[in-house]
Amino acid sequence: MPVPPIPDVAEIIARGDFNRFINVVEDQLLEVKSAAYDLAQPEGRFELAKDVAALATTQGGYLIIGLGTSPNLAADEDVIDRLTLVPNADFNSATYRGVISNHVYPAIEGLQIDWFAGAHAPDGIGVIFIPPQNEDRKPFIISKVVEDRRYLKEIFVGYAERVGGDNAPLTPKYLQELLRKGRDTTSRRLSRIEELLDARLANQPLQPVAEPLALDAAPQEIGDNRLTNRIDSMFVDVPQFTPYYVLASSPFPPTRIVQFRRDGHADSVRQLLRDAGQLRHAGFDLTIGALPEEGPDNSLEAFQGERKHLRLYQDGTLLFGAAADDTFLGRERNAEAFLNRPRLSPIALVEVHASYVTFLRDLLPRFENRPAECRFRLSLRNPINARGNRILLTRQPRRGEFVEDLHAFQLEQDPADAELAATADEIHEHPMRVAYRLVERFYGLFDLGRDLIPFVRDVDGHPQIDIAAIRQA
């Protein structure tokens, strides 16, 4: 039996009538697993990332946990032949989302993850739905590769595509061709034009060209390499064993900030930078409290000792660097305690992202042309301190709890990077929704789900950071 159309799959899931999956064949749009992924192990996280990236790189589709298959050797296909339903406790959708966010690049748009109970059983199925992705965002790369039960260094990546009912790794030759030619629609369009020209010229003599054609100059885009170099520059003076975090964003399409260096006005960019993103008195925010000075590449930047570093370029690139130790983002209040147990503070992490998006919202009216979106990059480096201890993240303790009793999650990778895109309308109208999504990405660096993020409230079905709760903390 062929795979049901996507709407039919959604209907089967919603009704809980999972017996209708029996005799359905796995295909490009449907991958099933008989048991939950072992997300406590690197191999399990890698397998999840591989399966999700393969679906995203092709046409999208469903990854369903709780259905078993058997091979049909004659037809070279796998057929669903039994239900292997899983308890809700074995499928934590927030944890799955965190692993996918941290292991698949770029971020998958419209990703849906949920558990659905059976109509006549207490257990159910875990469902991951990947909508069709924009061709210009493909291929989706597995950013962590596992060998001998350990992650390889970040310079290694994995890549898989869904071929029929399998997730097939690409051959080295094909992957090399993809990297050389590019998979974006512009590259493919140019290749087709080149083929047509070759065919045409094969039948006609070449005609001399009097002068080369001139192309209209276009605004310079803040490319990945340029943004990466700017982020790297924020780490230049950071001591080797000091954990440090940089949050960056750039507008797209390219634009610029008008009256960037106008002085002597209360609403100047310099004044805005001095009090950037302040949410409460003496909070964990971007506020430096001093007017910025000239920085590299005609930027404006300000420092607060080694704790905070804020830099703004006229093209709208905004960089914020923060010491992830006892002086700012760390939970411990002295250097000795942090060296022994380097835990980060959940309230500091949540508030600093809320402050960043608040300041970015205040910057939007300064752009000459309002961008369609802002693209964020998160980078956490130097996770091992001078005593060889890796930085940790725990959930925010509840009233009456001792932080020492909470389980701490360790950061395994170095550097740890993530990305996110948000529209300018989102940033302007719902800044705390965007801030929540950034915190979700940060927690994903530790393979933590969003259920552990503190100071969150739901507004119209959308989670967002609760500023009022932070102010009362």
C-alpha positions in Angstrom: 0.0 0.0 0.0 1.5 3.4 -0.9 2.0 6.2 1.6 -1.2 8.1 2.2 -1.2 11.7 1.1 0.1 14.1 3.8 -3.5 15.3 4.8 -4.5 11.6 5.3 -1.5 11.0 7.5 -2.5 14.0 9.6 -6.0 12.7 9.8 -4.9 9.2 11.0 -2.7 10.8 13.6 -5.4 13.2 14.9 -8.0 10.4 15.2 -5.5 8.0 16.9 -6.6 5.2 14.5 -3.0 4.0 14.1 -4.1 0.6 12.7 -4.6 2.3 9.4 -0.8 2.5 9.1 -0.6 -1.3 8.8 0.6 -2.4 5.3 1.7 1.1 4.4 5.1 1.2 2.7 7.9 3.6 3.9 8.7 6.1 1.3 10.3 9.5 0.8 7.6 11.2 2.8 7.4 8.7 5.7 10.0 7.2 8.0 9.0 5.1 11.0 10.8 3.8 14.1 9.7 1.0 16.4 11.3 2.6 19.5 12.3 6.0 20.7 15.8 7.3 19.9 18.3 7.0 22.8 18.9 10.7 23.2 21.1 10.1 26.2 23.8 8.7 23.9 25.6 10.6 21.1 24.7 7.8 18.6 21.0 8.3 19.3 21.2 12.0 18.8 23.2 11.5 15.6 20.6 9.0 14.2 17.8 11.4 14.9 19.6 14.3 13.2 20.4 12.1 10.2 16.8 11.0 9.7 15.4 14.6 10.1 18.1 16.1 7.9 17.3 13.6 5.2 13.6 14.4 5.1 14.3 18.2 5.2 16.7 18.0 2.3 14.2 16.2 0.1 10.5 16.9 0.2 9.9 17.0 4.0 7.5 14.5 5.5 6.7 12.5 8.7 9.1 10.7 11.1 6.9 8.6 13.4 8.0 6.7 16.4 5.9 3.8 17.5 5.4 1.8 14.3 7.4 -1.3 13.3 8.3 -2.5 9.8 9.4 -5.7 8.1 11.3 -5.9 4.8 9.6 -6.9 1.6 12.6 -8.3 -0.2 10.8 -8.8 -3.5 9.9 -5.2 -3.8 13.0 -3.8 -1.9 10.9 -1.9 0.5 9.9 -1.8 4.2 6.3 -2.3 5.1 4.6 -1.2 8.4 3.3 -4.4 9.9 2.8 -3.7 13.7 2.2 -1.1 16.3 5.0 -0.5 18.9 3.4 2.4 20.7 5.5 4.4 23.1 4.5 6.0 26.4 4.3 9.8 26.5 7.2 9.7 29.1 9.5 8.2 26.5 8.9 11.0 24.0 9.8 14.4 25.4 9.0 16.7 22.5 11.1 19.5 24.0 14.2 17.3 24.2 13.7 16.1 20.6 13.4 19.7 19.5 16.6 20.7 21.4 18.6 17.9 19.8 17.4 18.7 16.3 18.1 22.4 16.8 21.7 21.6 18.0 22.5 18.9 15.4 20.9 20.0 12.1 22.1 23.1 10.2 20.5 25.3 9.1 17.4 25.5 11.3 14.4 23.7 9.9 11.5 26.0 9.3 8.0 25.0 10.6 9.2 22.0 12.5 6.4 20.3 14.5 7.0 17.7 17.2 4.3 16.2 19.4 3.1 12.9 21.0 -0.4 11.5 20.1 -2.3 9.0 22.2 -4.0 6.0 20.5 -7.7 6.0 20.3 -8.0 2.8 22.4 -4.6 2.6 24.2 -2.8 4.6 26.9 0.4 4.7 24.7 0.8 6.5 21.4 3.2 7.7 18.8 5.8 10.4 18.7 5.4 12.5 15.5 8.0 14.8 13.9 6.7 16.7 10.9 9.1 18.5 8.6 7.3 20.8 6.1 8.8 21.2 2.6 11.8 23.6 2.9 12.9 26.4 0.7 15.3 25.1 -1.9 17.7 28.0 -1.1 18.2 26.6 2.4 19.1 23.1 1.3 21.1 20.9 1.9 20.6 20.3 5.6 23.8 19.3 7.3 24.3 17.1 10.3 26.6 19.3 12.4 27.9 16.6 14.7 29.3 13.2 13.6 29.8 10.3 15.9 32.6 7.8 15.9 33.4 5.2 18.6 30.6 6.7 20.8 32.2 10.1 20.8 31.5 13.3 18.8 34.1 14.1 16.2 35.4 17.7 16.0 33.1 20.2 14.6 35.0 20.5 11.3 33.4 17.2 10.3 29.8 17.2 9.0 27.4 14.6 7.8 24.9 14.8 5.0 22.1 12.4 4.0 19.2 12.5 1.5 16.0 10.5 1.6 16.2 8.0 -1.4 13.0 5.9 -1.6 12.5 4.6 1.9 16.1 5.0 3.0 18.3 7.8 4.3 21.3 7.4 2.1 24.6 9.2 2.8 25.9 10.9 -0.3 29.0 9.6 -2.0 32.2 11.8 -1.6 32.1 12.6 -5.3 28.5 13.8 -5.2 29.1 15.8 -2.0 32.1 17.4 -3.6 30.1 18.4 -6.6 27.4 19.9 -4.4 30.0 22.0 -2.5 31.7 23.1 -5.7 28.6 24.0 -7.7 26.2 24.9 -5.0 22.7 23.7 -4.6 21.0 27.1 -4.4 18.4 28.0 -7.1 20.6 30.7 -8.5 23.4 28.3 -9.1 21.1 25.8 -10.8 19.6 28.6 -12.9 23.0 29.8 -14.0 24.0 26.2 -14.9 20.9 25.8 -17.1 21.7 29.1 -18.8 25.3 28.0 -19.3 24.1 24.7 -20.9 21.7 26.6 -23.3 24.5 29.0 -24.3 26.9 26.1 -24.9 24.3 24.4 -27.1 23.6 27.6 -29.0 27.3 28.5 -29.5 28.0 25.0 -30.8 25.9 25.8 -33.9 26.9 29.5 -34.4 30.2 31.3 -34.8 31.3 33.5 -32.0 30.6 37.2 -32.4 33.0 39.8 -31.2 31.8 41.9 -28.2 32.7 45.6 -28.4 32.6 46.3 -24.6 31.9 44.1 -21.6 28.4 44.6 -20.1 28.3 46.6 -16.9 26.2 45.3 -14.0 24.4 47.6 -11.7 26.1 47.8 -8.3 24.1 46.2 -5.5 24.2 46.7 -1.8 26.7 44.5 -0.1 25.2 41.6 1.8 26.7 40.7 5.2 27.8 37.3 4.2 28.5 34.3 6.4 32.3 34.8 6.2 32.1 38.5 7.0 29.8 37.9 10.0 32.0 35.0 11.2 35.1 37.2 11.1 33.3 39.9 13.1 32.2 37.3 15.7 35.8 35.9 15.8 37.2 39.3 16.5 35.1 39.5 19.7 37.1 36.5 21.1 40.6 37.9 20.3 41.3 39.3 23.7 39.4 36.7 25.7 41.8 34.6 27.9 42.1 30.9 26.9 40.2 29.4 29.9 37.5 32.0 30.2 34.1 30.8 28.9 32.7 33.5 26.6 29.5 34.0 24.7 28.8 36.2 21.7 25.3 36.9 20.3 25.2 38.5 16.9 22.6 39.6 14.3 22.6 41.2 10.9 19.7 42.6 8.8 18.6 41.1 5.5 18.4 42.5 2.8 21.3 44.8 3.3 20.6 48.3 4.7 22.3 50.9 7.0 21.6 52.9 10.1 21.0 56.6 9.2 22.7 59.4 11.2 25.0 56.8 12.7 27.4 59.2 14.3 25.2 62.2 15.1 26.2 63.5 18.5 24.7 65.9 21.0 21.2 64.6 20.8 19.3 62.6 23.4 18.1 60.2 20.8 21.4 59.6 19.1 22.7 56.1 18.3 25.5 56.7 20.9 22.9 57.4 23.6 20.9 54.4 22.6 24.0 52.2 22.9 24.8 53.6 26.4 21.5 52.4 27.8 21.0 49.4 25.5 18.2 47.0 26.4 17.8 47.9 30.0 14.9 45.9 31.5 15.4 46.6 35.2 17.9 48.2 37.5 21.2 46.2 37.8 19.9 43.4 35.7 21.6 41.0 33.3 21.4 43.1 30.2 23.3 44.8 27.5 23.6 48.1 29.3 27.1 49.4 29.5 26.5 52.8 31.1 29.1 54.6 29.1 29.0 56.3 25.7 30.6 54.1 23.0 33.8 55.0 21.2 35.1 54.3 17.7 35.6 50.6 17.0 37.0 48.5 14.1 35.6 49.1 10.6 34.0 52.4 11.7 31.8 50.7 14.3 30.8 52.0 17.6 31.6 49.9 20.7 31.6 50.0 24.5 33.0 47.9 27.2 32.2 47.2 30.9 35.5 45.7 32.0 35.8 42.2 30.8 32.1 41.4 31.6 30.4 43.0 28.6 31.3 44.1 25.2 28.8 45.8 22.8 29.6 46.7 19.2 27.3 48.1 16.4 28.2 48.6 12.7 26.5 51.1 10.4 25.3 48.2 8.3 23.2 47.0 11.3 25.4 44.2 12.5 25.0 44.0 16.3 27.4 42.1 18.4 27.2 41.5 22.2 29.9 39.6 24.1 29.5 38.4 27.6 31.8 36.6 30.1 30.2 33.2 30.8 31.9 33.0 34.2 31.3 34.3 37.8 31.6 37.9 36.7 28.4 37.9 34.6 26.5 34.8 33.1 27.8 32.4 35.8 25.7 31.3 38.7 28.5 31.2 41.2 29.4 34.6 42.7 33.1 34.1 43.1 36.0 32.8 40.9 36.9 29.9 43.2 33.4 28.5 43.3 33.0 28.8 39.5 36.3 27.1 38.9 35.1 24.1 40.9 31.6 24.0 39.5 31.2 26.3 36.5 27.4 26.6 36.3 25.6 29.2 34.2 22.7 31.2 35.6 19.4 30.5 33.9 18.0 33.9 34.8 21.1 35.7 33.4 20.8 33.7 30.2 17.1 34.5 29.7 17.4 38.1 30.6 20.4 38.8 28.4 18.5 37.5 25.3 15.4 39.5 26.2 17.6 42.6 26.6 19.3 42.0 23.2 16.0 41.7 21.3 14.6 44.7 23.1 17.5 46.8 21.9 17.3 45.4 18.4 13.6 46.4 18.3 14.6 49.9 19.3 17.2 50.0 16.5 14.7 49.1 13.7 13.4 52.7 13.2 17.0 53.8 12.6 17.5 51.7 9.5 17.3 53.5 6.2 15.2 50.6 4.8 13.5 48.3 7.1 14.9 44.8 6.6 12.7 41.8 6.0 14.4 39.8 8.7 17.3 39.7 11.1 19.6 36.7 11.1 21.0 35.7 14.5 24.2 33.7 15.4 25.0 32.3 18.8 28.5 31.3 19.7 29.8 29.9 23.0 33.5 29.2 23.3 36.1 28.1 25.8 33.8 25.8 27.7 36.7 24.2 29.7 38.1 26.3 32.6 41.6 26.3 34.0 40.8 23.3 36.2 39.6 21.2 33.4 35.9 21.5 34.3 33.3 22.0 31.6 30.6 24.7 32.0 27.2 23.4 33.1 23.6 24.5 32.9 20.8 23.6 35.3 17.2 24.5 35.4 16.2 27.5 37.6 15.6 26.1 41.1 12.0 26.3 42.4 11.2 27.8 45.8 12.7 25.7 48.5 15.0 23.8 46.2 18.8 23.8 46.6 20.7 24.4 43.3 23.3 21.8 44.4 20.6 19.1 44.2 19.7 19.9 40.6 21.1 17.8 37.7 23.6 19.8 35.7 24.0 19.4 31.9 27.5 19.7 30.5 28.4 21.4 27.2 30.3 18.9 25.1 31.2 20.9 22.0 33.7 23.7 21.4 32.8 26.0 19.7 29.1 25.7 20.3 27.2 27.6 17.6 23.5 28.0 16.6 21.5 30.2 14.3 18.0 31.7 14.0 16.1 34.0 11.7 13.2 36.3 12.7 11.3 38.8 10.7 11.5 42.5 11.5 7.7 42.4 12.1 8.2 39.7 14.8 11.0 41.7 16.4 8.9 44.8 16.5 5.6 43.4 17.5 6.6 40.3 19.6 10.2 40.8 20.8 9.8 38.4 23.7 8.7 35.6 21.4 11.9 36.1 19.5 13.9 36.2 22.7 12.3 32.9 23.8 13.3 31.3 20.5 16.9 32.5 21.0 17.0 31.1 24.6 15.6 27.8 23.1 18.6 27.7 20.7 21.0 28.4 23.5 19.5 25.6 25.6 19.9 23.4 22.6 23.7 23.8 22.8 23.4 21.7 25.9 20.9 19.3 24.3 18.2 20.7 26.7 14.6 21.0 25.8 12.5 24.1 26.1 10.6 22.7 29.1 13.6 23.7 31.3 13.6 27.3 30.2 12.4 29.5 33.1 10.4 32.8 33.1 8.1 31.8 30.2 4.5 32.4 29.7 2.1 31.5 26.9 0.3 34.2 25.0 -2.2 33.2 22.3 -0.5 29.8 22.0 3.0 31.3 21.6 5.6 30.9 24.4 7.5 34.1 25.2 9.8 35.5 27.9 7.9 36.9 30.9 9.7 40.1 31.8 7.4 40.7 34.8 8.5 37.4 36.3 12.2 38.3 35.8 11.7 41.7 37.5 10.2 39.9 40.5 13.0 37.2 40.7 
